[in-house]
Amino acid sequence: MRKNCFIAFLVVFAMLSGIVFISCPGSSSDGGHNRVGISMPTQSAERWVIEGNFMVEELGKLGYDTVLQFAEDNTGTQVSQIENMLVRGIDVLIVCPVDGGALDSVLSRVKNAGAVVIAYDRLLTDTQHVDYYMTFDSMAIGNLMGGGIVEALDLASGAGPFNLEVFAGSLDDNNTIFYFEGGMDMLRPYIANGQLVIRSGQDTLAQAATLGWAAERAQARMDNILAAYYADGSIVHGILSPYDGLSIGIISSLRAVGYGAPGRPWPAITGQDTELPSVHAILAGEQYSTILLDYFTLAQGAIPIADQHIKGGTATIINKPDYYNNGVRVVPAYAINAMSVTSDNIVAEAERIGLWTRQQMLGN
């Protein structure tokens, strides 16, 4: 229970609308005084729930009311939820968009109401109505993913040729471009010299993209690739995947045609977010690596911006003031680093940042 709540706190959780409204007695609740709106894209990915709840808790310690809502990957729902926040009154909006380029109109109303807008993890594009951007260094993350395949297949030694297939995220997420380009930057030299061969020929972002970051779409595409290009018994050795959810779908497709059995080893499959099913898959040898994101550090970074704005100050933690252009303006950003983890260090590192307990990961 938060220390700043003198008596108790009220939690009303509406699963159908994706709303968490938390109010501490003693905090102002009128007209947008000392209230922060947090708009997350979905509850279906574990990280958004973890980060949203963490920000609620940390803001509560500072005495702020919060409205946390999950849009369930629907832009219309997200717009309606932000409008609902405006009715309640907010001083700050922290928003991770379902579609980064689809919120200009509602963000205009947020700004007209005097609130500051913080884009969280995904950049708000094609709008001037955004003040700050909190993010992981997306290009560096892509480099880590591609580097994981280079490491797993020992490409630097000249090994190969190996068969590679590549996947990308959803095109309505601006980070997708950086993840894909960062990964391909590491792999293209080995594709060019023949150490890596993309048998499907599907090597562009448009061909590799996965609408909505949906695991079932990644699984279906992997099914099609295997049927069309590997029916002769050829083996796929590496798969660039930008998200653990996609990786689990890809693994399901591979398992269905006998991967993981003698003579058909698991490919080197990457991922991102260190979701618990992928932790288990990595420890079981089914997935090679994932990107460990310190969600708590990123979420914590949004707290002083909100706090300083409400108190009449300006953000002081910006470390990339002129790097991220959203198509309309350059958005001052705070970008943090991530790390790639494998079976060698995933338990220790995930436990270190408090993401999962050793028991959750190992089951003992």
N, C-alpha and C positions, 0 to 999 in steps of 0.2 A: 504494500500500500504506500502511496506517495506521501512523503513527509509533510508537504505543503497542504495537504487536505486535512483540515483541523478536526473534522468529525468523521466524514466518510466520503467516498466518491460514488457517483451514480454511473453505472454502465448500462446502456441500452444497446443491445446488439441485434440488428435486423438483418438476418441472413439474405432475405430476398432483395433488399435494397443495398446491401453491402455497407451499412452505416455503423460506425461506432461513435457515439457522442459521449464525451466524458466531461463532467463539470465538477469542479471542486468548490464546495461551499466557501464563501469568502472571496472568490474570484468574480470579477465583473462579468455579466452575461448580457449586457445590453449594447446594441448598436455597434458591434464589432470592436469592443474594447477588450484588449488582452485575449484575443481568440485567434487561433491558427487553424486553417483548413488544410487537410492532408488528403490529396486525391491520388490513389494508387490504381494501377491498371487492372489488377485481378487478384483474387485469393487463391487461384489454382497453382501459382508458383509460390513456393514456400518463402522465398526471400522477401516478397512484398509484405507479407503478414508480419514477418520478423521485424523488418525495418519500420513499418508503420506503427506497430505497437511500441517499438523502442522510442520513436520520436514522441509518441503520446506520453510515455513515461517520463522522458527527460524534460519535455516542456512542462509537464505537470509539476515537476520539482521546482520549476521557476515560477509557478503560480498561474500558468496560462491554461485557459480552456482549449480544448481541441475538438475538431470534428474530423474523424477519419472515415473515408469512404473508399470502396472498391468498385470499379466500374465493370468488372467481369468481361474485359476485352471488348466493350461496346462503347464506341465514341459518343453516341447519343446519350447513353446512360451517364457517361462522364460529364458531358455538358450539363445535363439535368442536375447532377449532384453538385457541381460547382455553383450552379444557379441557386440551389438550396443553401449552400454555404453563404452566398451573398445575402440571402434573406435573413439568415441568422446573424450575419455581421461578422466579418473577419478582417484582421489587420494584415495577415500574411497568408498567401496560398502557396503551399508546396505541392507541386504536381508532377507526377510521372505519367506522361500521356500514353493513351492507347495508340493514337495517331498524332505524331508530333506536329503535323501540319494542319490539323483540323480544328484548332481551338481559338483561332484569332478573335472571333466575334465575342465569345464569352470572356476571354482574357481582357478584351477592351473594356468590358463592363467591370471586371475586377479592378483594373487600373483606375477607371473613373470613380470607383468607390474609395480610392485612396489606399488600396492594399498593395503590398509588394509581392511580386510573383517570382518564385524560385523554381526553375525547371530541375527536376530530380532524376538523375541517372540518364534519362532520355531528353535530348534537346528539343525545346519547343521551336519549330521552324516556321518560316514565312510569316512572322509576326514581330512587331516592335514592342509588344506588350509583355516583355519578360525582362526581369532585372538581373537575375543571377542564374548560374548553372552549376549544380553539384554533380560531379561525375567521377567515374574511374577513367583512367587514360585508355580510351578504347583502341587506339592504334597499337599501343604497347601490348594490350591484351591479345589482339590479333597476332602480333609477333610471337607472343608466348604460346599460343595455340599451334601456329605453324612450326615453331621451334620444337614443340613436343613431338611432332611427327618426325622431324629431322633427327631428334635424339633417339626416339624409339626404333627407327629403322637404320640408325647409324649411317646416315647419308653422307656425313662429312668424311667418312673413310672411303667413299666411293662405292659402297654396297648398292646392289640393285641388279636389274631393274625391278621395281615394285609397282603394283597397281594401286592407284589412289582414286578416291571419289571425294567430292567436296560439297558441303552443305552450307547454307547461309540462313540468317534469320529473316524476319519479316521486313518487307520494304517500307512499311510505314513507321519503322523505328530507325531513326537516323544513325544509331550506333551500328546497325547492320553493315553499313558501308565500311566503317572503320575496321570492324572485326574481320570482314572478308578480305579487304585489301591488306590489312596487317598480316593475316595468315598467309595469303598468296604471295606476299612479298618474300616470305621466308621459303616458300616452296617453288616459286617460278624458276630459280636457277637450276633446280634438280629436274624440273619438268623439261626445261630447255635442253639439258644435256642427256636426257633419256633415262635417268635413274628413276624418275617417277613417270608413270603413264596413266592418264585418265582415260580408261577404256570407253567410257560412255561419251566422251567428248564434251561433257557438260561442265564447262570451266568458267562460265561468266556468272556474274552476280544474279542476273535475271533468271538464268537456268537453275541456279543453286538455291534461290530464295525459298523460304517456307512461310507461307501466309499465317499470321497469327502466332508464330513460334509453336505451331501445333505438332505434338509428337506423332499423332496419327497420320499427318501429311508427310512427315519425314519417313515414317515407316512405309507408307504406300509408295513413296518415290524410291526408297531403297529396294522394295519388292520389285518395282519395274526395272530398275537398273540391273539387279541380279538376274532377272528373267531374260532381259534383252542382251546383256553383254557378258554374262558369266555362266551361261548355260552349258558352255563347253568344258566346265570343270575348272576354269581359271579361278584364282583366289584373289580377293581384294585384301591388300596388306595395310592400307592406311585410310582413315576417313577423317577429314577436317569437319568437325561439328562445333558450332559456336555456343551451344547451350545443352545442359545436362538432359533437359526434357526431350530434346531431339535425339540425343545420344541413346536414351533408353528406348525410344521408338526404333532407331536404327538397329540396336542390339536385338530387339524382338524379331525384326526382319531376318537378321543374320542367323539367329538361333533356329528359325523355322526351316532353314536350308542346311542345317548341320554344322554351323560354326561352333567352335568350342569342343568339338569331338576330335579324336585322334586324326591327324592328317589335315585338319582344317582349323588351324589356330585362330583365335580372335585377332582382328586387325588392330592396329594402333588407332584408337578412337579418342578424340579430344572432347572437351566439354567446357562448361562454365557454370558457376554458381555453387558448386559443392553441395547440391541437394542430396538428401540422405539416400535415396535409391541409387544415385551414382557413386556415393561413397561405398556402398555395399558392392556395386558392380566393379569398382576399381579394386577393392580388396579381394574380389572373386576372380580377378584377372580378365574381366569382360570389357572393361573400359580402361584406357591407358592413363589418361590424365584429365584434370579439370582445373579451371581457374578458381582459386580461392579469393573471394572478394570479402574484404573486411567491411561488411555492411554497417557495423556499428560505428566505425570511423566515418564512413560517408554520411550516415544519418546524423551523427554527432555534429558534422560540419554544418548542417542546415540550422542547428539550434542557435548559434551565436548570430547568424544573419537575421533570423526571426527576432531574437531578443534585442539586438542592436537597433533594428528598424522600429520596433514598438516603442523603444526608449528614445527614439529620435536621432539615432546615430546611423553610421554606414558600415557596410561589411569590411572587415579588416583581414580576412583570411584568404582573399583571392590570390591564386598563384599562376593563373593563366588569363591575364586581362584581355588579351587580343588574339586568342587562338581559335575560338569557335565562332564561325560566321553562320548564322541561321538562315541566310538568304535575304534578310532585310537589315540586320544589324549584327555587330560583333557583341557577343554576350560575355561579360566577365565571368570567369569560371574558377571553381576550386576543384582540381583534378587530383586524385590520389592513385597510387600504384597498386597493383595486384600481384599475385604470384601463382605459378603453375605448381600443382602438387600431383604426386603419383602415389602408388602403394607404399613407397618408401617413407613418405612424410605426411600423408594426408591426415592420419589420426592425430599426430602430435600438433600439427598446425591448426586444424579445425578446433581442437580442444583448447589450444592456446588463446584463440580469439573469442572463445565462448560460443561458437556456432553450434557444435554438437558435443555431447558428453561421450566419453570413451565407451560407456555402456551402450549408448544409442548406436554407435558405429560398429562395435564389435559384438554386441549382444551378450556381454558378460559383465 
